[in-house]
């Protein structure tokens, strides 16, 4: 099964926080992870923010970046193209989504994943209208 996992949930794969156990359980059923073209930048921003906030040491941040990089090589990455821009723009108007949330939802739809996974309640609500199965962890 292909699952589209947005940044808010994917980070739980690397750092123990609320929802990490649920994600681990879900990943047992997943054969392929799909991500948005913005996910790498967003994941890096979270690591950098936590490093600046001192909730991660430089060694932990280096390990996280290394693990994320290895995993990203095997993820299906949605391509940034005119189709993605059109769908994301439509979602901004349809659902009043923030820019990055619209890109995540559009990426999830275009990835043709069986499941859309997020930790964002608002995004989850809109995803339920557009994808076969949405999960909020």
Biotite code that builds the C-alpha atoms (Angstrom):
import biotite.structure as struc

atoms = struc.array([
    struc.Atom([0.000, 0.000, 0.000], chain_id="A", res_id=1, res_name="UNK", atom_name="CA", element="C"),
    struc.Atom([1.241, 3.490, -0.858], chain_id="A", res_id=2, res_name="UNK", atom_name="CA", element="C"),
    struc.Atom([0.666, 6.075, 1.858], chain_id="A", res_id=3, res_name="UNK", atom_name="CA", element="C"),
    struc.Atom([1.137, 9.795, 1.426], chain_id="A", res_id=4, res_name="UNK", atom_name="CA", element="C"),
    struc.Atom([2.590, 11.133, 4.673], chain_id="A", res_id=5, res_name="UNK", atom_name="CA", element="C"),
    struc.Atom([2.739, 14.854, 5.299], chain_id="A", res_id=6, res_name="UNK", atom_name="CA", element="C"),
    struc.Atom([5.581, 16.487, 7.196], chain_id="A", res_id=7, res_name="UNK", atom_name="CA", element="C"),
    struc.Atom([3.740, 16.764, 10.507], chain_id="A", res_id=8, res_name="UNK", atom_name="CA", element="C"),
    struc.Atom([3.349, 12.995, 10.637], chain_id="A", res_id=9, res_name="UNK", atom_name="CA", element="C"),
    struc.Atom([6.547, 11.920, 8.899], chain_id="A", res_id=10, res_name="UNK", atom_name="CA", element="C"),
    struc.Atom([8.647, 13.646, 11.554], chain_id="A", res_id=11, res_name="UNK", atom_name="CA", element="C"),
    struc.Atom([7.155, 11.193, 14.083], chain_id="A", res_id=12, res_name="UNK", atom_name="CA", element="C"),
    struc.Atom([9.091, 8.434, 12.299], chain_id="A", res_id=13, res_name="UNK", atom_name="CA", element="C"),
    struc.Atom([12.335, 9.971, 13.556], chain_id="A", res_id=14, res_name="UNK", atom_name="CA", element="C"),
    struc.Atom([11.460, 11.625, 16.873], chain_id="A", res_id=15, res_name="UNK", atom_name="CA", element="C"),
    struc.Atom([9.280, 10.097, 19.599], chain_id="A", res_id=16, res_name="UNK", atom_name="CA", element="C"),
    struc.Atom([6.252, 12.327, 20.139], chain_id="A", res_id=17, res_name="UNK", atom_name="CA", element="C"),
    struc.Atom([2.465, 12.014, 20.331], chain_id="A", res_id=18, res_name="UNK", atom_name="CA", element="C"),
    struc.Atom([1.371, 9.827, 17.432], chain_id="A", res_id=19, res_name="UNK", atom_name="CA", element="C"),
    struc.Atom([4.727, 8.091, 16.878], chain_id="A", res_id=20, res_name="UNK", atom_name="CA", element="C"),
    struc.Atom([3.386, 4.695, 17.936], chain_id="A", res_id=21, res_name="UNK", atom_name="CA", element="C"),
    struc.Atom([0.363, 5.084, 15.663], chain_id="A", res_id=22, res_name="UNK", atom_name="CA", element="C"),
    struc.Atom([2.628, 5.972, 12.752], chain_id="A", res_id=23, res_name="UNK", atom_name="CA", element="C"),
    struc.Atom([4.907, 2.989, 13.453], chain_id="A", res_id=24, res_name="UNK", atom_name="CA", element="C"),
    struc.Atom([1.855, 0.716, 13.428], chain_id="A", res_id=25, res_name="UNK", atom_name="CA", element="C"),
    struc.Atom([0.575, 2.203, 10.174], chain_id="A", res_id=26, res_name="UNK", atom_name="CA", element="C"),
    struc.Atom([4.012, 1.862, 8.551], chain_id="A", res_id=27, res_name="UNK", atom_name="CA", element="C"),
    struc.Atom([3.821, -1.908, 9.079], chain_id="A", res_id=28, res_name="UNK", atom_name="CA", element="C"),
    struc.Atom([1.128, -1.963, 6.365], chain_id="A", res_id=29, res_name="UNK", atom_name="CA", element="C"),
    struc.Atom([2.875, 0.465, 3.996], chain_id="A", res_id=30, res_name="UNK", atom_name="CA", element="C"),
    struc.Atom([4.955, -0.711, 1.038], chain_id="A", res_id=31, res_name="UNK", atom_name="CA", element="C"),
    struc.Atom([5.709, 2.799, -0.255], chain_id="A", res_id=32, res_name="UNK", atom_name="CA", element="C"),
    struc.Atom([5.773, 6.266, 1.282], chain_id="A", res_id=33, res_name="UNK", atom_name="CA", element="C"),
    struc.Atom([4.866, 9.217, -0.925], chain_id="A", res_id=34, res_name="UNK", atom_name="CA", element="C"),
    struc.Atom([5.829, 12.770, 0.028], chain_id="A", res_id=35, res_name="UNK", atom_name="CA", element="C"),
    struc.Atom([5.371, 16.280, -1.282], chain_id="A", res_id=36, res_name="UNK", atom_name="CA", element="C"),
    struc.Atom([8.153, 18.155, -3.071], chain_id="A", res_id=37, res_name="UNK", atom_name="CA", element="C"),
    struc.Atom([8.232, 20.515, -0.055], chain_id="A", res_id=38, res_name="UNK", atom_name="CA", element="C"),
    struc.Atom([8.632, 17.794, 2.570], chain_id="A", res_id=39, res_name="UNK", atom_name="CA", element="C"),
    struc.Atom([12.456, 17.749, 2.589], chain_id="A", res_id=40, res_name="UNK", atom_name="CA", element="C"),
    struc.Atom([12.570, 21.523, 3.154], chain_id="A", res_id=41, res_name="UNK", atom_name="CA", element="C"),
    struc.Atom([9.890, 21.370, 5.855], chain_id="A", res_id=42, res_name="UNK", atom_name="CA", element="C"),
    struc.Atom([11.616, 18.462, 7.642], chain_id="A", res_id=43, res_name="UNK", atom_name="CA", element="C"),
    struc.Atom([14.920, 20.351, 7.549], chain_id="A", res_id=44, res_name="UNK", atom_name="CA", element="C"),
    struc.Atom([13.201, 23.450, 8.955], chain_id="A", res_id=45, res_name="UNK", atom_name="CA", element="C"),
    struc.Atom([11.838, 21.425, 11.895], chain_id="A", res_id=46, res_name="UNK", atom_name="CA", element="C"),
    struc.Atom([15.291, 20.008, 12.656], chain_id="A", res_id=47, res_name="UNK", atom_name="CA", element="C"),
    struc.Atom([16.872, 23.482, 12.427], chain_id="A", res_id=48, res_name="UNK", atom_name="CA", element="C"),
    struc.Atom([14.170, 25.025, 14.642], chain_id="A", res_id=49, res_name="UNK", atom_name="CA", element="C"),
    struc.Atom([14.593, 22.325, 17.265], chain_id="A", res_id=50, res_name="UNK", atom_name="CA", element="C"),
    struc.Atom([18.363, 22.688, 17.112], chain_id="A", res_id=51, res_name="UNK", atom_name="CA", element="C"),
    struc.Atom([18.089, 26.455, 17.663], chain_id="A", res_id=52, res_name="UNK", atom_name="CA", element="C"),
    struc.Atom([15.585, 25.847, 20.475], chain_id="A", res_id=53, res_name="UNK", atom_name="CA", element="C"),
    struc.Atom([18.014, 23.412, 22.080], chain_id="A", res_id=54, res_name="UNK", atom_name="CA", element="C"),
    struc.Atom([15.536, 20.513, 22.093], chain_id="A", res_id=55, res_name="UNK", atom_name="CA", element="C"),
    struc.Atom([18.055, 18.698, 19.850], chain_id="A", res_id=56, res_name="UNK", atom_name="CA", element="C"),
    struc.Atom([21.807, 18.492, 20.213], chain_id="A", res_id=57, res_name="UNK", atom_name="CA", element="C"),
    struc.Atom([24.001, 18.966, 17.153], chain_id="A", res_id=58, res_name="UNK", atom_name="CA", element="C"),
    struc.Atom([24.748, 15.220, 17.227], chain_id="A", res_id=59, res_name="UNK", atom_name="CA", element="C"),
    struc.Atom([21.019, 14.384, 17.281], chain_id="A", res_id=60, res_name="UNK", atom_name="CA", element="C"),
    struc.Atom([20.373, 16.832, 14.446], chain_id="A", res_id=61, res_name="UNK", atom_name="CA", element="C"),
    struc.Atom([23.172, 15.309, 12.357], chain_id="A", res_id=62, res_name="UNK", atom_name="CA", element="C"),
    struc.Atom([21.775, 11.808, 12.973], chain_id="A", res_id=63, res_name="UNK", atom_name="CA", element="C"),
    struc.Atom([18.245, 12.959, 12.038], chain_id="A", res_id=64, res_name="UNK", atom_name="CA", element="C"),
    struc.Atom([19.426, 14.570, 8.808], chain_id="A", res_id=65, res_name="UNK", atom_name="CA", element="C"),
    struc.Atom([21.373, 11.435, 7.905], chain_id="A", res_id=66, res_name="UNK", atom_name="CA", element="C"),
    struc.Atom([18.430, 9.088, 8.599], chain_id="A", res_id=67, res_name="UNK", atom_name="CA", element="C"),
    struc.Atom([15.976, 11.331, 6.776], chain_id="A", res_id=68, res_name="UNK", atom_name="CA", element="C"),
    struc.Atom([18.293, 11.595, 3.775], chain_id="A", res_id=69, res_name="UNK", atom_name="CA", element="C"),
    struc.Atom([18.659, 7.797, 3.548], chain_id="A", res_id=70, res_name="UNK", atom_name="CA", element="C"),
    struc.Atom([14.898, 7.320, 3.710], chain_id="A", res_id=71, res_name="UNK", atom_name="CA", element="C"),
    struc.Atom([14.152, 10.080, 1.207], chain_id="A", res_id=72, res_name="UNK", atom_name="CA", element="C"),
    struc.Atom([16.098, 8.158, -1.432], chain_id="A", res_id=73, res_name="UNK", atom_name="CA", element="C"),
    struc.Atom([13.392, 5.469, -1.393], chain_id="A", res_id=74, res_name="UNK", atom_name="CA", element="C"),
    struc.Atom([10.311, 7.691, -1.005], chain_id="A", res_id=75, res_name="UNK", atom_name="CA", element="C"),
    struc.Atom([8.054, 8.417, -3.949], chain_id="A", res_id=76, res_name="UNK", atom_name="CA", element="C"),
    struc.Atom([8.340, 12.182, -4.336], chain_id="A", res_id=77, res_name="UNK", atom_name="CA", element="C"),
    struc.Atom([5.534, 14.005, -6.074], chain_id="A", res_id=78, res_name="UNK", atom_name="CA", element="C"),
    struc.Atom([6.960, 16.181, -8.831], chain_id="A", res_id=79, res_name="UNK", atom_name="CA", element="C"),
    struc.Atom([6.528, 19.934, -8.715], chain_id="A", res_id=80, res_name="UNK", atom_name="CA", element="C"),
    struc.Atom([4.828, 20.822, -11.979], chain_id="A", res_id=81, res_name="UNK", atom_name="CA", element="C"),
    struc.Atom([1.924, 22.816, -13.424], chain_id="A", res_id=82, res_name="UNK", atom_name="CA", element="C"),
    struc.Atom([-0.566, 20.140, -12.388], chain_id="A", res_id=83, res_name="UNK", atom_name="CA", element="C"),
    struc.Atom([0.511, 20.364, -8.757], chain_id="A", res_id=84, res_name="UNK", atom_name="CA", element="C"),
    struc.Atom([0.340, 24.156, -8.887], chain_id="A", res_id=85, res_name="UNK", atom_name="CA", element="C"),
    struc.Atom([-3.156, 24.084, -10.371], chain_id="A", res_id=86, res_name="UNK", atom_name="CA", element="C"),
    struc.Atom([-4.556, 21.586, -7.876], chain_id="A", res_id=87, res_name="UNK", atom_name="CA", element="C"),
    struc.Atom([-2.946, 23.352, -4.905], chain_id="A", res_id=88, res_name="UNK", atom_name="CA", element="C"),
    struc.Atom([-4.271, 26.722, -6.105], chain_id="A", res_id=89, res_name="UNK", atom_name="CA", element="C"),
    struc.Atom([-7.763, 25.249, -6.503], chain_id="A", res_id=90, res_name="UNK", atom_name="CA", element="C"),
    struc.Atom([-7.571, 23.927, -2.915], chain_id="A", res_id=91, res_name="UNK", atom_name="CA", element="C"),
    struc.Atom([-6.571, 27.361, -1.605], chain_id="A", res_id=92, res_name="UNK", atom_name="CA", element="C"),
    struc.Atom([-9.804, 28.766, -3.014], chain_id="A", res_id=93, res_name="UNK", atom_name="CA", element="C"),
    struc.Atom([-12.006, 25.745, -2.255], chain_id="A", res_id=94, res_name="UNK", atom_name="CA", element="C"),
    struc.Atom([-10.931, 25.144, 1.329], chain_id="A", res_id=95, res_name="UNK", atom_name="CA", element="C"),
    struc.Atom([-9.177, 28.356, 2.443], chain_id="A", res_id=96, res_name="UNK", atom_name="CA", element="C"),
    struc.Atom([-6.040, 26.325, 3.107], chain_id="A", res_id=97, res_name="UNK", atom_name="CA", element="C"),
    struc.Atom([-2.667, 27.858, 3.885], chain_id="A", res_id=98, res_name="UNK", atom_name="CA", element="C"),
    struc.Atom([-0.169, 27.597, 1.049], chain_id="A", res_id=99, res_name="UNK", atom_name="CA", element="C"),
    struc.Atom([1.882, 24.694, 2.388], chain_id="A", res_id=100, res_name="UNK", atom_name="CA", element="C"),
    struc.Atom([-1.215, 22.730, 3.460], chain_id="A", res_id=101, res_name="UNK", atom_name="CA", element="C"),
    struc.Atom([-2.682, 23.155, -0.028], chain_id="A", res_id=102, res_name="UNK", atom_name="CA", element="C"),
    struc.Atom([0.562, 21.845, -1.534], chain_id="A", res_id=103, res_name="UNK", atom_name="CA", element="C"),
    struc.Atom([0.524, 18.871, 0.857], chain_id="A", res_id=104, res_name="UNK", atom_name="CA", element="C"),
    struc.Atom([-3.104, 18.007, 0.031], chain_id="A", res_id=105, res_name="UNK", atom_name="CA", element="C"),
    struc.Atom([-2.555, 18.429, -3.707], chain_id="A", res_id=106, res_name="UNK", atom_name="CA", element="C"),
    struc.Atom([0.537, 16.237, -3.480], chain_id="A", res_id=107, res_name="UNK", atom_name="CA", element="C"),
    struc.Atom([-1.423, 13.586, -1.612], chain_id="A", res_id=108, res_name="UNK", atom_name="CA", element="C"),
    struc.Atom([-4.144, 13.579, -4.251], chain_id="A", res_id=109, res_name="UNK", atom_name="CA", element="C"),
    struc.Atom([-1.671, 13.488, -7.155], chain_id="A", res_id=110, res_name="UNK", atom_name="CA", element="C"),
    struc.Atom([0.416, 10.731, -5.530], chain_id="A", res_id=111, res_name="UNK", atom_name="CA", element="C"),
    struc.Atom([-2.508, 8.331, -5.969], chain_id="A", res_id=112, res_name="UNK", atom_name="CA", element="C"),
    struc.Atom([-1.797, 6.960, -2.486], chain_id="A", res_id=113, res_name="UNK", atom_name="CA", element="C"),
    struc.Atom([-4.387, 4.725, -0.864], chain_id="A", res_id=114, res_name="UNK", atom_name="CA", element="C"),
    struc.Atom([-4.007, 6.612, 2.430], chain_id="A", res_id=115, res_name="UNK", atom_name="CA", element="C"),
    struc.Atom([-3.298, 10.253, 3.321], chain_id="A", res_id=116, res_name="UNK", atom_name="CA", element="C"),
    struc.Atom([-1.631, 10.653, 6.737], chain_id="A", res_id=117, res_name="UNK", atom_name="CA", element="C"),
    struc.Atom([-1.427, 13.943, 8.640], chain_id="A", res_id=118, res_name="UNK", atom_name="CA", element="C"),
    struc.Atom([-1.274, 15.227, 12.197], chain_id="A", res_id=119, res_name="UNK", atom_name="CA", element="C"),
    struc.Atom([-3.000, 18.485, 11.268], chain_id="A", res_id=120, res_name="UNK", atom_name="CA", element="C"),
    struc.Atom([-6.717, 18.349, 12.173], chain_id="A", res_id=121, res_name="UNK", atom_name="CA", element="C"),
    struc.Atom([-7.754, 21.016, 9.647], chain_id="A", res_id=122, res_name="UNK", atom_name="CA", element="C"),
    struc.Atom([-5.818, 19.365, 6.836], chain_id="A", res_id=123, res_name="UNK", atom_name="CA", element="C"),
    struc.Atom([-7.286, 16.002, 7.860], chain_id="A", res_id=124, res_name="UNK", atom_name="CA", element="C"),
    struc.Atom([-10.810, 17.415, 7.563], chain_id="A", res_id=125, res_name="UNK", atom_name="CA", element="C"),
    struc.Atom([-10.170, 18.655, 4.038], chain_id="A", res_id=126, res_name="UNK", atom_name="CA", element="C"),
    struc.Atom([-8.301, 15.497, 3.026], chain_id="A", res_id=127, res_name="UNK", atom_name="CA", element="C"),
    struc.Atom([-11.351, 13.425, 3.933], chain_id="A", res_id=128, res_name="UNK", atom_name="CA", element="C"),
    struc.Atom([-13.180, 15.227, 1.106], chain_id="A", res_id=129, res_name="UNK", atom_name="CA", element="C"),
    struc.Atom([-10.511, 14.474, -1.510], chain_id="A", res_id=130, res_name="UNK", atom_name="CA", element="C"),
    struc.Atom([-8.854, 11.118, -0.827], chain_id="A", res_id=131, res_name="UNK", atom_name="CA", element="C"),
    struc.Atom([-10.046, 7.565, -0.417], chain_id="A", res_id=132, res_name="UNK", atom_name="CA", element="C"),
    struc.Atom([-8.773, 7.239, 3.160], chain_id="A", res_id=133, res_name="UNK", atom_name="CA", element="C"),
    struc.Atom([-7.403, 9.927, 5.479], chain_id="A", res_id=134, res_name="UNK", atom_name="CA", element="C"),
    struc.Atom([-5.787, 9.238, 8.842], chain_id="A", res_id=135, res_name="UNK", atom_name="CA", element="C"),
    struc.Atom([-4.984, 11.777, 11.546], chain_id="A", res_id=136, res_name="UNK", atom_name="CA", element="C"),
    struc.Atom([-2.356, 10.677, 14.034], chain_id="A", res_id=137, res_name="UNK", atom_name="CA", element="C"),
])
